[in-house]
């Protein structure tokens, strides 16, 4: 994969909403690497957050799975590139263990 595009969403992008919309254009490849970083309200990276990735296409939704953020709050998943598909990330707080 030789194409790379970065998108940074700051708290102002959400404007007191739960969803932020953005457009990313990449070269023509069959797969893309979707990456992100999860931050808390104090702008500190969140380790152990659970990120659910869902592909949304005109014919329905497909659950691609879950990933967990690393110590820097980062996550990544490879997904099929399709101009009719958008991706939704549902982010859950870290699971606490005792």
VOPAGU-2260 file (C-alpha; in pm, 1 decimal, decimal comma):
REM VOPAGU-2260
SITE   aa  ch    i         X         Y         Z
SITE  UNK   A    0       0,0       0,0       0,0
SITE  UNK   A    1     180,5     313,3    -117,8
SITE  UNK   A    2     -93,6     571,2     -64,0
SITE  UNK   A    3    -135,4     753,6     266,9
SITE  UNK   A    4    -387,3    1012,2     385,3
SITE  UNK   A    5    -422,3    1141,9     739,6
SITE  UNK   A    6    -728,6    1293,6     901,2
SITE  UNK   A    7    -723,1    1440,8    1251,4
SITE  UNK   A    8   -1054,5    1504,9    1425,0
SITE  UNK   A    9   -1036,3    1739,6    1719,7
SITE  UNK   A   10   -1312,7    1798,6    1976,5
SITE  UNK   A   11   -1429,2    2106,0    1779,1
SITE  UNK   A   12   -1516,8    1876,2    1485,1
SITE  UNK   A   13   -1791,0    1718,9    1694,1
SITE  UNK   A   14   -1964,1    2044,1    1797,5
SITE  UNK   A   15   -2148,3    1873,4    2086,5
SITE  UNK   A   16   -2250,9    1584,8    1860,4
SITE  UNK   A   17   -2155,3    1217,4    1867,6
SITE  UNK   A   18   -2072,6    1191,7    1495,9
SITE  UNK   A   19   -1822,0    1380,9    1283,4
SITE  UNK   A   20   -1825,2    1355,5     903,4
SITE  UNK   A   21   -1516,0    1371,2     685,4
SITE  UNK   A   22   -1416,2    1280,1     330,7
SITE  UNK   A   23   -1090,5    1102,1     249,3
SITE  UNK   A   24    -973,5    1039,1    -106,9
SITE  UNK   A   25    -715,3     769,5    -177,2
SITE  UNK   A   26    -550,6     620,8    -483,0
SITE  UNK   A   27    -710,2     316,0    -641,4
SITE  UNK   A   28    -627,0      12,9    -422,5
SITE  UNK   A   29    -840,1    -286,2    -322,1
SITE  UNK   A   30    -773,2    -241,2      48,6
SITE  UNK   A   31    -713,5      48,7     283,4
SITE  UNK   A   32    -565,6      68,6     629,7
SITE  UNK   A   33    -805,6     253,1     858,0
SITE  UNK   A   34    -625,4     396,5    1159,2
SITE  UNK   A   35    -717,0     629,1    1439,0
SITE  UNK   A   36    -636,3     747,9    1788,3
SITE  UNK   A   37    -882,8     766,5    2075,7
SITE  UNK   A   38    -852,6    1056,4    2320,3
SITE  UNK   A   39   -1051,1    1136,9    2633,6
SITE  UNK   A   40   -1202,3    1476,1    2714,6
SITE  UNK   A   41    -868,2    1589,0    2861,1
SITE  UNK   A   42    -702,3    1507,0    2525,7
SITE  UNK   A   43    -505,6    1218,9    2674,6
SITE  UNK   A   44    -471,3     898,9    2470,9
SITE  UNK   A   45    -696,4     615,7    2590,5
SITE  UNK   A   46    -535,4     273,3    2618,8
SITE  UNK   A   47    -766,0     -28,7    2601,7
SITE  UNK   A   48   -1064,9     143,0    2439,5
SITE  UNK   A   49   -1271,2     -93,7    2225,1
SITE  UNK   A   50   -1336,2      23,3    1868,2
SITE  UNK   A   51   -1608,2    -149,7    1663,5
SITE  UNK   A   52   -1579,4    -105,9    1286,7
SITE  UNK   A   53   -1890,4    -126,2    1069,6
SITE  UNK   A   54   -1900,2    -102,1     689,3
SITE  UNK   A   55   -2209,4      81,1     566,5
SITE  UNK   A   56   -2314,8      26,8     203,9
SITE  UNK   A   57   -2640,2      88,8      13,7
SITE  UNK   A   58   -2730,6    -279,4      56,7
SITE  UNK   A   59   -2680,7    -281,6     433,1
SITE  UNK   A   60   -2431,7    -283,9     717,2
SITE  UNK   A   61   -2155,7    -536,0     785,1
SITE  UNK   A   62   -1978,1    -569,3    1117,5
SITE  UNK   A   63   -1603,7    -590,9    1043,8
SITE  UNK   A   64   -1502,6    -658,6    1400,7
SITE  UNK   A   65   -1345,5    -502,6    1704,6
SITE  UNK   A   66    -997,5    -372,5    1783,9
SITE  UNK   A   67    -847,8    -247,4    2108,5
SITE  UNK   A   68    -636,3      66,7    2129,8
SITE  UNK   A   69    -270,3      34,0    2224,3
SITE  UNK   A   70     -88,6     228,4    2498,6
SITE  UNK   A   71     -89,3     537,3    2274,8
SITE  UNK   A   72    -464,6     515,4    2205,3
SITE  UNK   A   73    -399,3     400,2    1846,9
SITE  UNK   A   74    -586,6     137,0    1648,3
SITE  UNK   A   75    -578,7       2,2    1292,0
SITE  UNK   A   76    -776,7    -233,4    1069,7
SITE  UNK   A   77    -752,8    -329,3     702,1
SITE  UNK   A   78   -1079,4    -290,2     510,5
SITE  UNK   A   79   -1197,9    -331,4     155,1
SITE  UNK   A   80   -1203,1      -9,1     -42,4
SITE  UNK   A   81   -1530,2      57,3    -217,8
SITE  UNK   A   82   -1661,5     396,6    -330,5
SITE  UNK   A   83   -2011,4     297,7    -212,7
SITE  UNK   A   84   -1899,0     202,4     137,8
SITE  UNK   A   85   -1846,0     426,2     437,7
SITE  UNK   A   86   -1712,2     313,2     773,3
SITE  UNK   A   87   -1848,4     380,5    1119,4
SITE  UNK   A   88   -1638,8     353,6    1434,9
SITE  UNK   A   89   -1823,9     289,2    1760,9
SITE  UNK   A   90   -1587,9     357,2    2052,0
SITE  UNK   A   91   -1638,3     208,4    2396,7
SITE  UNK   A   92   -1461,1     284,4    2722,9
SITE  UNK   A   93   -1182,6      47,4    2826,6
SITE  UNK   A   94   -1289,7    -267,0    3007,4
SITE  UNK   A   95   -1166,0    -247,6    3364,6
SITE  UNK   A   96   -1036,5    -561,3    3530,0
SITE  UNK   A   97    -974,4    -609,2    3900,0
